[in-house]
Amino acid sequence: MENNRTILRIDFDYSHTVKEQSFWKRLWSSILSYVFFKKFNMKQPNLFTSKSGYLNCETIKIYNSELLSSKNPMCLDLIDNDKNIKMFIQQSKELLESTMIVLVNPNSKIIKC
């Protein structure tokens, strides 16, 4: 078992959904983070909701109520060994196309994908 940990950080809007799913999946589990949690068994997935921030040089979004704005930034950190992270990236290329991802490996430089 490899003890080397790699972190994959995925930033996206709260409303970012997965396309081309059945009606019931779109209705109940189409939010991108839920799909990542269900589809892949990572050692440590963490989902963070930003209190304020922006993506892609848009105006700042500030979270100040019980309801999230559809443009509120979300951050999903996936922590696992290098092999599993690379396999995740390969298997979910289509889902990752419209997100911003950063790969961090303790033995390498920060790589922006």
CNS distance restraints for C-alpha pairs under 8 A (distance, minus, plus):
assign (resid   2 and name CA) (resid  81 and name CA) 6.54 0.50 0.50
assign (resid   3 and name CA) (resid  81 and name CA) 6.91 0.50 0.50
assign (resid   4 and name CA) (resid  81 and name CA) 5.65 0.50 0.50
assign (resid   4 and name CA) (resid  82 and name CA) 7.01 0.50 0.50
assign (resid   4 and name CA) (resid 106 and name CA) 7.93 0.50 0.50
assign (resid   5 and name CA) (resid  79 and name CA) 6.58 0.50 0.50
assign (resid   5 and name CA) (resid  80 and name CA) 5.38 0.50 0.50
assign (resid   5 and name CA) (resid  81 and name CA) 4.64 0.50 0.50
assign (resid   5 and name CA) (resid  82 and name CA) 6.49 0.50 0.50
assign (resid   5 and name CA) (resid 105 and name CA) 6.99 0.50 0.50
assign (resid   5 and name CA) (resid 106 and name CA) 7.33 0.50 0.50
assign (resid   6 and name CA) (resid  79 and name CA) 5.77 0.50 0.50
assign (resid   6 and name CA) (resid  80 and name CA) 5.60 0.50 0.50
assign (resid   6 and name CA) (resid  81 and name CA) 5.48 0.50 0.50
assign (resid   6 and name CA) (resid  82 and name CA) 5.43 0.50 0.50
assign (resid   6 and name CA) (resid  85 and name CA) 7.11 0.50 0.50
assign (resid   6 and name CA) (resid 103 and name CA) 7.46 0.50 0.50
assign (resid   6 and name CA) (resid 104 and name CA) 5.89 0.50 0.50
assign (resid   6 and name CA) (resid 105 and name CA) 4.69 0.50 0.50
assign (resid   6 and name CA) (resid 106 and name CA) 6.89 0.50 0.50
assign (resid   7 and name CA) (resid  77 and name CA) 6.62 0.50 0.50
assign (resid   7 and name CA) (resid  78 and name CA) 5.68 0.50 0.50
assign (resid   7 and name CA) (resid  79 and name CA) 4.63 0.50 0.50
assign (resid   7 and name CA) (resid  80 and name CA) 6.75 0.50 0.50
assign (resid   7 and name CA) (resid  85 and name CA) 7.85 0.50 0.50
assign (resid   7 and name CA) (resid 103 and name CA) 5.95 0.50 0.50
assign (resid   7 and name CA) (resid 104 and name CA) 5.05 0.50 0.50
assign (resid   7 and name CA) (resid 105 and name CA) 6.41 0.50 0.50
assign (resid   8 and name CA) (resid  77 and name CA) 5.71 0.50 0.50
assign (resid   8 and name CA) (resid  78 and name CA) 5.12 0.50 0.50
assign (resid   8 and name CA) (resid  79 and name CA) 6.51 0.50 0.50
assign (resid   8 and name CA) (resid  85 and name CA) 7.09 0.50 0.50
assign (resid   8 and name CA) (resid 101 and name CA) 6.98 0.50 0.50
assign (resid   8 and name CA) (resid 102 and name CA) 5.92 0.50 0.50
assign (resid   8 and name CA) (resid 103 and name CA) 4.60 0.50 0.50
assign (resid   8 and name CA) (resid 104 and name CA) 6.26 0.50 0.50
assign (resid   9 and name CA) (resid  75 and name CA) 6.82 0.50 0.50
assign (resid   9 and name CA) (resid  76 and name CA) 5.76 0.50 0.50
assign (resid   9 and name CA) (resid  77 and name CA) 4.52 0.50 0.50
assign (resid   9 and name CA) (resid  78 and name CA) 6.42 0.50 0.50
assign (resid   9 and name CA) (resid 101 and name CA) 5.51 0.50 0.50
assign (resid   9 and name CA) (resid 102 and name CA) 5.16 0.50 0.50
assign (resid   9 and name CA) (resid 103 and name CA) 6.32 0.50 0.50
assign (resid   9 and name CA) (resid 104 and name CA) 7.97 0.50 0.50
assign (resid  10 and name CA) (resid  75 and name CA) 5.67 0.50 0.50
assign (resid  10 and name CA) (resid  76 and name CA) 5.09 0.50 0.50
assign (resid  10 and name CA) (resid  77 and name CA) 6.40 0.50 0.50
assign (resid  10 and name CA) (resid  99 and name CA) 6.63 0.50 0.50
assign (resid  10 and name CA) (resid 100 and name CA) 5.80 0.50 0.50
assign (resid  10 and name CA) (resid 101 and name CA) 4.46 0.50 0.50
assign (resid  10 and name CA) (resid 102 and name CA) 6.65 0.50 0.50
assign (resid  11 and name CA) (resid  55 and name CA) 7.89 0.50 0.50
assign (resid  11 and name CA) (resid  73 and name CA) 6.91 0.50 0.50
assign (resid  11 and name CA) (resid  74 and name CA) 5.75 0.50 0.50
assign (resid  11 and name CA) (resid  75 and name CA) 4.62 0.50 0.50
assign (resid  11 and name CA) (resid  76 and name CA) 6.50 0.50 0.50
assign (resid  11 and name CA) (resid  99 and name CA) 5.97 0.50 0.50
assign (resid  11 and name CA) (resid 100 and name CA) 5.16 0.50 0.50
assign (resid  11 and name CA) (resid 101 and name CA) 6.23 0.50 0.50
assign (resid  12 and name CA) (resid  16 and name CA) 6.62 0.50 0.50
assign (resid  12 and name CA) (resid  55 and name CA) 7.45 0.50 0.50
assign (resid  12 and name CA) (resid  73 and name CA) 5.84 0.50 0.50
assign (resid  12 and name CA) (resid  74 and name CA) 5.44 0.50 0.50
assign (resid  12 and name CA) (resid  75 and name CA) 6.63 0.50 0.50
assign (resid  12 and name CA) (resid  98 and name CA) 7.95 0.50 0.50
assign (resid  12 and name CA) (resid  99 and name CA) 5.30 0.50 0.50
assign (resid  12 and name CA) (resid 100 and name CA) 6.64 0.50 0.50
assign (resid  13 and name CA) (resid  55 and name CA) 7.75 0.50 0.50
assign (resid  13 and name CA) (resid  70 and name CA) 6.71 0.50 0.50
assign (resid  13 and name CA) (resid  71 and name CA) 5.04 0.50 0.50
assign (resid  13 and name CA) (resid  72 and name CA) 5.56 0.50 0.50
assign (resid  13 and name CA) (resid  73 and name CA) 4.78 0.50 0.50
assign (resid  13 and name CA) (resid  74 and name CA) 5.79 0.50 0.50
assign (resid  14 and name CA) (resid  31 and name CA) 7.68 0.50 0.50
assign (resid  14 and name CA) (resid  68 and name CA) 7.65 0.50 0.50
assign (resid  14 and name CA) (resid  69 and name CA) 7.34 0.50 0.50
assign (resid  14 and name CA) (resid  70 and name CA) 5.32 0.50 0.50
assign (resid  14 and name CA) (resid  71 and name CA) 5.86 0.50 0.50
assign (resid  14 and name CA) (resid  72 and name CA) 5.37 0.50 0.50
assign (resid  14 and name CA) (resid  73 and name CA) 5.97 0.50 0.50
assign (resid  14 and name CA) (resid  74 and name CA) 5.70 0.50 0.50
assign (resid  15 and name CA) (resid  31 and name CA) 6.75 0.50 0.50
assign (resid  15 and name CA) (resid  70 and name CA) 4.69 0.50 0.50
assign (resid  15 and name CA) (resid  71 and name CA) 6.45 0.50 0.50
assign (resid  15 and name CA) (resid  72 and name CA) 7.91 0.50 0.50
assign (resid  16 and name CA) (resid  31 and name CA) 6.08 0.50 0.50
assign (resid  16 and name CA) (resid  32 and name CA) 5.99 0.50 0.50
assign (resid  17 and name CA) (resid  30 and name CA) 5.20 0.50 0.50
assign (resid  17 and name CA) (resid  31 and name CA) 4.51 0.50 0.50
assign (resid  17 and name CA) (resid  32 and name CA) 5.17 0.50 0.50
assign (resid  18 and name CA) (resid  26 and name CA) 7.64 0.50 0.50
assign (resid  18 and name CA) (resid  30 and name CA) 5.35 0.50 0.50
assign (resid  18 and name CA) (resid  31 and name CA) 6.44 0.50 0.50
assign (resid  18 and name CA) (resid  32 and name CA) 5.90 0.50 0.50
assign (resid  18 and name CA) (resid  35 and name CA) 7.88 0.50 0.50
assign (resid  18 and name CA) (resid  95 and name CA) 7.03 0.50 0.50
assign (resid  19 and name CA) (resid  26 and name CA) 7.99 0.50 0.50
assign (resid  19 and name CA) (resid  30 and name CA) 7.88 0.50 0.50
assign (resid  21 and name CA) (resid  25 and name CA) 6.00 0.50 0.50
assign (resid  21 and name CA) (resid  26 and name CA) 5.91 0.50 0.50
assign (resid  21 and name CA) (resid  30 and name CA) 7.79 0.50 0.50
assign (resid  22 and name CA) (resid  26 and name CA) 6.16 0.50 0.50
assign (resid  23 and name CA) (resid  27 and name CA) 6.15 0.50 0.50
assign (resid  24 and name CA) (resid  28 and name CA) 6.11 0.50 0.50
assign (resid  24 and name CA) (resid  29 and name CA) 7.95 0.50 0.50
assign (resid  25 and name CA) (resid  29 and name CA) 5.19 0.50 0.50
assign (resid  25 and name CA) (resid  30 and name CA) 5.93 0.50 0.50
assign (resid  26 and name CA) (resid  30 and name CA) 4.68 0.50 0.50
assign (resid  29 and name CA) (resid  34 and name CA) 6.29 0.50 0.50
assign (resid  29 and name CA) (resid  35 and name CA) 6.95 0.50 0.50
assign (resid  30 and name CA) (resid  34 and name CA) 7.07 0.50 0.50
assign (resid  30 and name CA) (resid  35 and name CA) 6.73 0.50 0.50
assign (resid  31 and name CA) (resid  35 and name CA) 6.63 0.50 0.50
assign (resid  32 and name CA) (resid  36 and name CA) 6.40 0.50 0.50
assign (resid  32 and name CA) (resid  95 and name CA) 7.83 0.50 0.50
assign (resid  33 and name CA) (resid  37 and name CA) 6.24 0.50 0.50
assign (resid  33 and name CA) (resid  47 and name CA) 7.50 0.50 0.50
assign (resid  33 and name CA) (resid  76 and name CA) 7.06 0.50 0.50
assign (resid  34 and name CA) (resid  38 and name CA) 6.15 0.50 0.50
assign (resid  35 and name CA) (resid  39 and name CA) 5.83 0.50 0.50
assign (resid  36 and name CA) (resid  40 and name CA) 5.91 0.50 0.50
assign (resid  37 and name CA) (resid  41 and name CA) 7.11 0.50 0.50
assign (resid  37 and name CA) (resid  45 and name CA) 7.36 0.50 0.50
assign (resid  40 and name CA) (resid  88 and name CA) 7.33 0.50 0.50
assign (resid  42 and name CA) (resid  78 and name CA) 6.66 0.50 0.50
assign (resid  42 and name CA) (resid  79 and name CA) 6.78 0.50 0.50
assign (resid  42 and name CA) (resid  80 and name CA) 6.04 0.50 0.50
assign (resid  42 and name CA) (resid  84 and name CA) 7.69 0.50 0.50
assign (resid  43 and name CA) (resid  78 and name CA) 7.73 0.50 0.50
assign (resid  43 and name CA) (resid  79 and name CA) 6.11 0.50 0.50
assign (resid  43 and name CA) (resid  80 and name CA) 5.27 0.50 0.50
assign (resid  44 and name CA) (resid  77 and name CA) 7.99 0.50 0.50
assign (resid  44 and name CA) (resid  78 and name CA) 5.94 0.50 0.50
assign (resid  44 and name CA) (resid  79 and name CA) 5.03 0.50 0.50
assign (resid  44 and name CA) (resid  80 and name CA) 6.65 0.50 0.50
assign (resid  45 and name CA) (resid  76 and name CA) 7.02 0.50 0.50
assign (resid  45 and name CA) (resid  77 and name CA) 5.70 0.50 0.50
assign (resid  45 and name CA) (resid  78 and name CA) 4.51 0.50 0.50
assign (resid  45 and name CA) (resid  79 and name CA) 6.23 0.50 0.50
assign (resid  46 and name CA) (resid  76 and name CA) 5.65 0.50 0.50
assign (resid  46 and name CA) (resid  77 and name CA) 5.08 0.50 0.50
assign (resid  46 and name CA) (resid  78 and name CA) 6.48 0.50 0.50
assign (resid  47 and name CA) (resid  74 and name CA) 7.25 0.50 0.50
assign (resid  47 and name CA) (resid  75 and name CA) 5.78 0.50 0.50
assign (resid  47 and name CA) (resid  76 and name CA) 4.47 0.50 0.50
assign (resid  47 and name CA) (resid  77 and name CA) 6.41 0.50 0.50
assign (resid  48 and name CA) (resid  74 and name CA) 5.84 0.50 0.50
assign (resid  48 and name CA) (resid  75 and name CA) 5.04 0.50 0.50
assign (resid  48 and name CA) (resid  76 and name CA) 6.26 0.50 0.50
assign (resid  49 and name CA) (resid  72 and name CA) 7.68 0.50 0.50
assign (resid  49 and name CA) (resid  73 and name CA) 6.58 0.50 0.50
assign (resid  49 and name CA) (resid  74 and name CA) 4.81 0.50 0.50
assign (resid  49 and name CA) (resid  75 and name CA) 6.46 0.50 0.50
assign (resid  50 and name CA) (resid  63 and name CA) 7.43 0.50 0.50
assign (resid  50 and name CA) (resid  72 and name CA) 6.98 0.50 0.50
assign (resid  50 and name CA) (resid  73 and name CA) 5.63 0.50 0.50
assign (resid  50 and name CA) (resid  74 and name CA) 5.95 0.50 0.50
assign (resid  50 and name CA) (resid  75 and name CA) 7.49 0.50 0.50
assign (resid  51 and name CA) (resid  62 and name CA) 6.02 0.50 0.50
assign (resid  51 and name CA) (resid  63 and name CA) 4.90 0.50 0.50
assign (resid  51 and name CA) (resid  64 and name CA) 7.47 0.50 0.50
assign (resid  52 and name CA) (resid  60 and name CA) 6.84 0.50 0.50
assign (resid  52 and name CA) (resid  61 and name CA) 5.41 0.50 0.50
assign (resid  52 and name CA) (resid  62 and name CA) 4.22 0.50 0.50
assign (resid  52 and name CA) (resid  63 and name CA) 5.75 0.50 0.50
assign (resid  52 and name CA) (resid  72 and name CA) 7.58 0.50 0.50
assign (resid  52 and name CA) (resid  73 and name CA) 7.62 0.50 0.50
assign (resid  53 and name CA) (resid  60 and name CA) 5.22 0.50 0.50
assign (resid  53 and name CA) (resid  61 and name CA) 5.43 0.50 0.50
assign (resid  53 and name CA) (resid  62 and name CA) 6.67 0.50 0.50
assign (resid  53 and name CA) (resid  72 and name CA) 7.56 0.50 0.50
assign (resid  53 and name CA) (resid  73 and name CA) 6.42 0.50 0.50
assign (resid  54 and name CA) (resid  58 and name CA) 5.89 0.50 0.50
assign (resid  54 and name CA) (resid  59 and name CA) 6.29 0.50 0.50
assign (resid  54 and name CA) (resid  60 and name CA) 4.86 0.50 0.50
assign (resid  54 and name CA) (resid  61 and name CA) 5.91 0.50 0.50
assign (resid  54 and name CA) (resid  72 and name CA) 7.48 0.50 0.50
assign (resid  54 and name CA) (resid  73 and name CA) 6.22 0.50 0.50
assign (resid  55 and name CA) (resid  73 and name CA) 6.75 0.50 0.50
assign (resid  61 and name CA) (resid  71 and name CA) 7.25 0.50 0.50
assign (resid  61 and name CA) (resid  72 and name CA) 6.09 0.50 0.50
assign (resid  61 and name CA) (resid  73 and name CA) 7.83 0.50 0.50
assign (resid  62 and name CA) (resid  72 and name CA) 7.58 0.50 0.50
assign (resid  63 and name CA) (resid  68 and name CA) 6.58 0.50 0.50
assign (resid  63 and name CA) (resid  69 and name CA) 7.28 0.50 0.50
assign (resid  63 and name CA) (resid  72 and name CA) 7.21 0.50 0.50
assign (resid  68 and name CA) (resid  72 and name CA) 6.46 0.50 0.50
assign (resid  78 and name CA) (resid  85 and name CA) 7.88 0.50 0.50
assign (resid  79 and name CA) (resid  85 and name CA) 7.83 0.50 0.50
assign (resid  80 and name CA) (resid  84 and name CA) 6.39 0.50 0.50
assign (resid  80 and name CA) (resid  85 and name CA) 6.34 0.50 0.50
assign (resid  81 and name CA) (resid  85 and name CA) 6.40 0.50 0.50
assign (resid  82 and name CA) (resid  86 and name CA) 6.18 0.50 0.50
assign (resid  82 and name CA) (resid 105 and name CA) 7.78 0.50 0.50
assign (resid  83 and name CA) (resid  87 and name CA) 6.24 0.50 0.50
assign (resid  84 and name CA) (resid  88 and name CA) 6.07 0.50 0.50
assign (resid  85 and name CA) (resid  89 and name CA) 6.28 0.50 0.50
assign (resid  86 and name CA) (resid  90 and name CA) 6.29 0.50 0.50
assign (resid  87 and name CA) (resid  91 and name CA) 6.11 0.50 0.50
assign (resid  88 and name CA) (resid  92 and name CA) 6.02 0.50 0.50
assign (resid  89 and name CA) (resid  93 and name CA) 5.82 0.50 0.50
assign (resid  89 and name CA) (resid  96 and name CA) 7.84 0.50 0.50
assign (resid  92 and name CA) (resid  96 and name CA) 6.25 0.50 0.50
assign (resid  93 and name CA) (resid  97 and name CA) 6.25 0.50 0.50
assign (resid  95 and name CA) (resid  99 and name CA) 7.88 0.50 0.50
assign (resid  96 and name CA) (resid 100 and name CA) 7.57 0.50 0.50
assign (resid  96 and name CA) (resid 101 and name CA) 7.68 0.50 0.50
assign (resid 100 and name CA) (resid 113 and name CA) 7.51 0.50 0.50
assign (resid 101 and name CA) (resid 112 and name CA) 6.52 0.50 0.50
assign (resid 101 and name CA) (resid 113 and name CA) 5.72 0.50 0.50
assign (resid 102 and name CA) (resid 110 and name CA) 7.28 0.50 0.50
assign (resid 102 and name CA) (resid 111 and name CA) 6.12 0.50 0.50
assign (resid 102 and name CA) (resid 112 and name CA) 4.79 0.50 0.50
assign (resid 102 and name CA) (resid 113 and name CA) 5.97 0.50 0.50
assign (resid 103 and name CA) (resid 110 and name CA) 6.29 0.50 0.50
assign (resid 103 and name CA) (resid 111 and name CA) 5.43 0.50 0.50
assign (resid 103 and name CA) (resid 112 and name CA) 6.39 0.50 0.50
assign (resid 103 and name CA) (resid 113 and name CA) 7.17 0.50 0.50
assign (resid 104 and name CA) (resid 108 and name CA) 7.49 0.50 0.50
assign (resid 104 and name CA) (resid 109 and name CA) 7.19 0.50 0.50
assign (resid 104 and name CA) (resid 110 and name CA) 5.23 0.50 0.50
assign (resid 104 and name CA) (resid 111 and name CA) 6.67 0.50 0.50
assign (resid 105 and name CA) (resid 109 and name CA) 7.04 0.50 0.50
assign (resid 105 and name CA) (resid 110 and name CA) 7.10 0.50 0.50
